[in-house]
Amino acid sequence: MAGESSHEQREHEFTLQVFSISAAMVGVCLTAIGILRLVAVQAQVESVGDEFLAADAVLFVTCCFISFWSLKTRQAKFRQRLRLAVDALFMIALVLMVVVCAIIAYALV
């Protein structure tokens, strides 16, 4: 029983971290969109980076909402499913962020 409680506490703390990191990543995406727009105007760079960043921001916001939902739910099985969804969605958003960084780096060269 104590091991199960410890596991639940770790999962809760991890969900809190993902919640706060996802919110911060939305800000990063929006800032990057603004910077990319400035660079595109000044250097005539055409890129799909801003569209990918907008999609990435939506993924991070969705991750934020689902993690908040999982923190509020009282049903253990449903909470676990939400946490699995958050984990998968967060990793997809991070991979997309790496792809966007590669696109931006390639466009600026």
TIVO-821390 format. One line per 4 residues: number of its first residue (from 1); their letters; for each residue x, y, z of N, C-alpha, C, O. Coordinates in nm, 3 decimals, m for minus. Layout:
NUM = a = X:Y:Z:X:Y:Z:X:Y:Z:X:Y:Z; ...
//
This chain:
1 = mage = 0.081:m0.118:0.000:0.000:0.000:0.000:0.087:0.126:0.000:0.056:0.224:m0.068; 0.197:0.123:0.077:0.285:0.239:0.083:0.354:0.261:m0.050:0.375:0.375:m0.092; 0.391:0.151:m0.118:0.454:0.161:m0.249:0.360:0.221:m0.352:0.403:0.300:m0.437; 0.234:0.185:m0.345:0.134:0.239:m0.437:0.114:0.388:m0.413:0.100:0.465:m0.509
5 = sshe = 0.113:0.429:m0.288:0.098:0.570:m0.254:0.220:0.650:m0.301:0.207:0.762:m0.350; 0.339:0.591:m0.285:0.462:0.656:m0.330:0.461:0.672:m0.482:0.502:0.775:m0.534; 0.415:0.568:m0.553:0.406:0.574:m0.699:0.309:0.683:m0.741:0.337:0.761:m0.832; 0.195:0.689:m0.674:0.094:0.792:m0.706:0.150:0.932:m0.680:0.124:1.024:m0.757
9 = qreh = 0.226:0.948:m0.573:0.286:1.078:m0.542:0.386:1.119:m0.651:0.389:1.235:m0.692; 0.468:1.024:m0.697:0.563:1.053:m0.805:0.491:1.092:m0.933:0.530:1.186:m1.002; 0.385:1.018:m0.964:0.306:1.049:m1.084:0.243:1.187:m1.073:0.239:1.262:m1.171; 0.194:1.221:m0.955:0.133:1.352:m0.933:0.237:1.463:m0.952:0.209:1.563:m1.018
13 = eftl = 0.355:1.445:m0.896:0.461:1.545:m0.910:0.505:1.559:m1.056:0.529:1.670:m1.103; 0.515:1.447:m1.125:0.553:1.450:m1.267:0.447:1.523:m1.348:0.481:1.602:m1.436; 0.321:1.498:m1.320:0.212:1.565:m1.391:0.216:1.716:m1.367:0.192:1.794:m1.458; 0.247:1.755:m1.244:0.262:1.898:m1.215:0.376:1.959:m1.296:0.363:2.071:m1.346
17 = qvfs = 0.485:1.887:m1.309:0.599:1.937:m1.386:0.562:1.949:m1.533:0.595:2.050:m1.597; 0.496:1.849:m1.588:0.456:1.854:m1.728:0.359:1.970:m1.750:0.365:2.037:m1.852; 0.269:1.993:m1.655:0.174:2.103:m1.664:0.248:2.236:m1.675:0.217:2.316:m1.764; 0.343:2.260:m1.588:0.413:2.388:m1.590:0.506:2.401:m1.710:0.518:2.509:m1.768
21 = isaa = 0.572:2.293:m1.748:0.661:2.297:m1.864:0.581:2.319:m1.992:0.623:2.394:m2.080; 0.466:2.255:m2.003:0.382:2.272:m2.122:0.337:2.417:m2.136:0.338:2.472:m2.246; 0.299:2.478:m2.025:0.258:2.619:m2.030:0.375:2.706:m2.074:0.356:2.799:m2.153; 0.493:2.678:m2.024:0.611:2.756:m2.064:0.643:2.734:m2.212:0.684:2.828:m2.280
25 = mvgv = 0.626:2.612:m2.261:0.656:2.583:m2.400:0.560:2.654:m2.496:0.598:2.686:m2.608; 0.438:2.679:m2.452:0.345:2.758:m2.533:0.404:2.898:m2.554:0.403:2.951:m2.665; 0.456:2.955:m2.446:0.521:3.086:m2.457:0.642:3.083:m2.548:0.665:3.176:m2.625; 0.720:2.976:m2.540:0.837:2.961:m2.627:0.793:2.956:m2.773:0.853:3.021:m2.859
29 = clta = 0.689:2.880:m2.801:0.640:2.868:m2.939:0.592:3.003:m2.991:0.624:3.041:m3.104; 0.516:3.075:m2.911:0.465:3.204:m2.955:0.577:3.305:m2.975:0.574:3.384:m3.069; 0.676:3.303:m2.887:0.792:3.391:m2.903:0.868:3.356:m3.031:0.908:3.445:m3.106; 0.887:3.228:m3.055:0.958:3.185:m3.175:0.882:3.224:m3.301:0.944:3.259:m3.402
33 = igil = 0.749:3.218:m3.298:0.669:3.261:m3.414:0.696:3.409:m3.442:0.716:3.448:m3.557; 0.697:3.490:m3.338:0.724:3.632:m3.355:0.863:3.658:m3.411:0.879:3.739:m3.502; 0.962:3.589:m3.357:1.099:3.605:m3.406:1.111:3.558:m3.551:1.176:3.624:m3.632; 1.049:3.446:m3.581:1.055:3.393:m3.718:0.989:3.490:m3.816:1.036:3.506:m3.928
37 = rlva = 0.881:3.552:m3.774:0.814:3.651:m3.859:0.906:3.770:m3.886:0.913:3.819:m3.998; 0.976:3.817:m3.783:1.070:3.928:m3.801:1.182:3.890:m3.897:1.218:3.968:m3.986; 1.237:3.771:m3.881:1.345:3.725:m3.967:1.294:3.708:m4.109:1.363:3.742:m4.205; 1.174:3.654:m4.124:1.119:3.631:m4.257:1.098:3.762:m4.331:1.121:3.769:m4.452
41 = vqaq = 1.055:3.865:m4.260:1.033:3.994:m4.323:1.166:4.057:m4.362:1.179:4.114:m4.470; 1.266:4.048:m4.275:1.394:4.113:m4.300:1.481:4.037:m4.399:1.552:4.099:m4.478; 1.479:3.909:m4.396:1.570:3.830:m4.480:1.499:3.758:m4.594:1.560:3.678:m4.664; 1.370:3.787:m4.615:1.292:3.724:m4.721:1.293:3.571:m4.709:1.293:3.500:m4.809
45 = vesv = 1.292:3.522:m4.587:1.294:3.378:m4.563:1.150:3.326:m4.564:1.066:3.373:m4.487; 1.125:3.231:m4.649:0.994:3.166:m4.652:1.007:3.032:m4.581:1.097:2.953:m4.610; 0.919:3.007:m4.489:0.929:2.882:m4.413:0.792:2.841:m4.362:0.703:2.924:m4.344; 0.779:2.715:m4.340:0.657:2.664:m4.278:0.676:2.653:m4.126:0.593:2.597:m4.055
49 = gdef = 0.788:2.706:m4.079:0.819:2.697:m3.937:0.714:2.758:m3.847:0.684:2.703:m3.741; 0.656:2.871:m3.889:0.557:2.934:m3.803:0.429:2.852:m3.794:0.364:2.850:m3.689; 0.392:2.784:m3.902:0.274:2.697:m3.896:0.298:2.578:m3.802:0.211:2.540:m3.725; 0.419:2.521:m3.812:0.453:2.410:m3.723:0.460:2.457:m3.577:0.419:2.385:m3.486
53 = laad = 0.512:2.577:m3.557:0.519:2.630:m3.420:0.379:2.654:m3.364:0.354:2.630:m3.246; 0.289:2.702:m3.447:0.151:2.722:m3.402:0.087:2.589:m3.365:0.017:2.578:m3.264; 0.109:2.488:m3.448:0.056:2.354:m3.417:0.119:2.300:m3.290:0.052:2.237:m3.208; 0.248:2.325:m3.273:0.318:2.280:m3.153:0.262:2.349:m3.029:0.246:2.286:m2.924
57 = avlf = 0.232:2.478:m3.041:0.173:2.551:m2.929:0.038:2.490:m2.891:0.005:2.478:m2.773; m0.040:2.452:m2.992:m0.169:2.388:m2.966:m0.149:2.254:m2.895:m0.224:2.220:m2.803; m0.049:2.177:m2.937:m0.019:2.050:m2.870:0.019:2.072:m2.724:m0.026:1.999:m2.636; 0.104:2.172:m2.699:0.144:2.199:m2.561:0.027:2.250:m2.477:0.016:2.214:m2.359
61 = vtcc = m0.060:2.332:m2.534:m0.178:2.378:m2.460:m0.270:2.260:m2.429:m0.323:2.249:m2.318; m0.288:2.172:m2.526:m0.369:2.052:m2.503:m0.309:1.967:m2.393:m0.380:1.916:m2.306; m0.178:1.952:m2.396:m0.107:1.878:m2.293:m0.130:1.943:m2.157:m0.150:1.874:m2.057; m0.126:2.074:m2.154:m0.148:2.148:m2.030:m0.290:2.122:m1.977:m0.308:2.097:m1.858
65 = fisf = m0.388:2.129:m2.063:m0.527:2.106:m2.022:m0.548:1.964:m1.970:m0.613:1.943:m1.868; m0.494:1.867:m2.043:m0.512:1.727:m2.002:m0.441:1.700:m1.870:m0.494:1.628:m1.785; m0.322:1.756:m1.852:m0.252:1.734:m1.724:m0.327:1.800:m1.609:m0.332:1.745:m1.499; m0.384:1.918:m1.634:m0.465:1.983:m1.530:m0.588:1.898:m1.497:m0.625:1.883:m1.381
69 = wslk = m0.649:1.843:m1.601:m0.765:1.756:m1.582:m0.727:1.634:m1.499:m0.801:1.593:m1.409; m0.611:1.577:m1.529:m0.568:1.459:m1.453:m0.538:1.493:m1.307:m0.553:1.408:m1.219; m0.496:1.616:m1.281:m0.473:1.657:m1.143:m0.604:1.674:m1.066:m0.607:1.659:m0.944; m0.711:1.704:m1.138:m0.840:1.730:m1.074:m0.929:1.607:m1.060:m1.019:1.604:m0.975
73 = trqa = m0.906:1.505:m1.143:m0.996:1.389:m1.139:m0.970:1.302:m1.017:m0.857:1.293:m0.969; m1.074:1.239:m0.969:m1.063:1.154:m0.851:m1.059:1.005:m0.885:m1.026:0.923:m0.801; m1.093:0.972:m1.008:m1.095:0.832:m1.049:m0.955:0.789:m1.089:m0.897:0.843:m1.183; m0.902:0.691:m1.018:m0.763:0.649:m1.037:m0.737:0.596:m1.178:m0.635:0.630:m1.239
77 = kfrq = m0.827:0.512:m1.231:m0.804:0.455:m1.365:m0.810:0.563:m1.473:m0.730:0.564:m1.565; m0.906:0.653:m1.459:m0.918:0.761:m1.557:m0.798:0.855:m1.548:m0.748:0.901:m1.650; m0.753:0.883:m1.427:m0.635:0.967:m1.407:m0.513:0.905:m1.473:m0.434:0.975:m1.536; m0.498:0.775:m1.460:m0.384:0.705:m1.523:m0.391:0.716:m1.675:m0.289:0.736:m1.741
81 = rlrl = m0.511:0.703:m1.730:m0.526:0.716:m1.876:m0.492:0.857:m1.923:m0.427:0.876:m2.026; m0.537:0.955:m1.846:m0.505:1.093:m1.881:m0.355:1.117:m1.875:m0.299:1.186:m1.960; m0.290:1.061:m1.775:m0.145:1.078:m1.761:m0.070:1.012:m1.876:0.030:1.066:m1.924; m0.116:0.897:m1.920:m0.055:0.832:m2.037:m0.072:0.918:m2.162:0.019:0.930:m2.243
85 = avda = m0.191:0.976:m2.176:m0.216:1.064:m2.290:m0.125:1.187:m2.285:m0.072:1.230:m2.387; m0.109:1.243:m2.166:m0.021:1.359:m2.149:0.122:1.322:m2.185:0.190:1.398:m2.255; 0.169:1.208:m2.139:0.306:1.164:m2.170:0.328:1.154:m2.320:0.427:1.204:m2.373; 0.235:1.088:m2.388:0.248:1.069:m2.533:0.241:1.203:m2.606:0.323:1.230:m2.695
89 = lfmi = 0.145:1.285:m2.570:0.128:1.414:m2.636:0.247:1.506:m2.612:0.290:1.577:m2.702; 0.300:1.504:m2.492:0.415:1.588:m2.459:0.537:1.546:m2.542:0.609:1.632:m2.592; 0.559:1.415:m2.556:0.672:1.368:m2.636:0.655:1.403:m2.784:0.752:1.440:m2.850; 0.533:1.393:m2.835:0.506:1.432:m2.974:0.535:1.580:m2.994:0.596:1.619:m3.093
93 = alvl = 0.492:1.662:m2.898:0.515:1.806:m2.907:0.664:1.838:m2.901:0.711:1.927:m2.973; 0.739:1.768:m2.817:0.883:1.791:m2.810:0.952:1.753:m2.941:1.041:1.824:m2.987; 0.912:1.641:m3.000:0.970:1.598:m3.127:0.938:1.701:m3.236:1.024:1.735:m3.318; 0.815:1.750:m3.237:0.779:1.853:m3.334:0.862:1.979:m3.313:0.898:2.047:m3.410
97 = mvvv = 0.893:2.012:m3.189:0.976:2.129:m3.160:1.115:2.111:m3.220:1.173:2.206:m3.274; 1.170:1.992:m3.212:1.301:1.965:m3.272:1.293:1.978:m3.424:1.384:2.034:m3.486; 1.186:1.929:m3.484:1.168:1.941:m3.629:1.160:2.089:m3.668:1.221:2.131:m3.766; 1.086:2.166:m3.591:1.074:2.309:m3.619:1.210:2.377:m3.609:1.245:2.460:m3.694
101 = caii = 1.286:2.344:m3.507:1.421:2.401:m3.492:1.508:2.369:m3.613:1.584:2.453:m3.660; 1.496:2.248:m3.663:1.574:2.209:m3.782:1.529:2.289:m3.904:1.612:2.332:m3.984; 1.401:2.308:m3.918:1.348:2.386:m4.032:1.398:2.530:m4.024:1.442:2.586:m4.124; 1.390:2.588:m3.906:1.435:2.726:m3.890:1.585:2.738:m3.916:1.630:2.830:m3.985
105 = ayal = 1.661:2.645:m3.861:1.807:2.648:m3.882:1.839:2.635:m4.031:1.927:2.705:m4.082; 1.769:2.548:m4.101:1.793:2.528:m4.243:1.754:2.652:m4.323:1.823:2.689:m4.418; 1.642:2.716:m4.284:1.594:2.834:m4.357:1.685:2.954:m4.338:1.694:3.039:m4.427; 1.752:2.963:m4.227:1.838:3.077:m4.198:1.977:3.063:m4.255:2.054:3.159:m4.255
109 = v = 2.012:2.943:m4.303:2.146:2.922:m4.356:2.157:2.975:m4.497:2.263:2.966:m4.558
//
